[in-house]
Amino acid sequence: MKEYIEERAVAIANYIIENNATVRQTAKRFGISKSTVHKDVAERLTHINPSLAKQARIVLDINKSERHIRGGMATKEKYLHQKSV
């Protein structure tokens, strides 16, 4: 694996852990796709730094379990703004 990919995978994991970031936030921050974020954390990082991969996976799993709540809140905000206009 190329060195810059390994460095990116570690940087992504650190960003996710430090900022409690979602996959979308991370992808936007690093200018890569969501699938690349998943691949870096789920596959590449487990070979580079398994403990860091596990910590990042915990944050991503929590975010995934809460995403339906965030989606509902976003929809609620959208319709609140439409009523006020």
Order of alpha helices (4+ residues) and beta strands (2+ residues): alpha-alpha-alpha-alpha-alpha
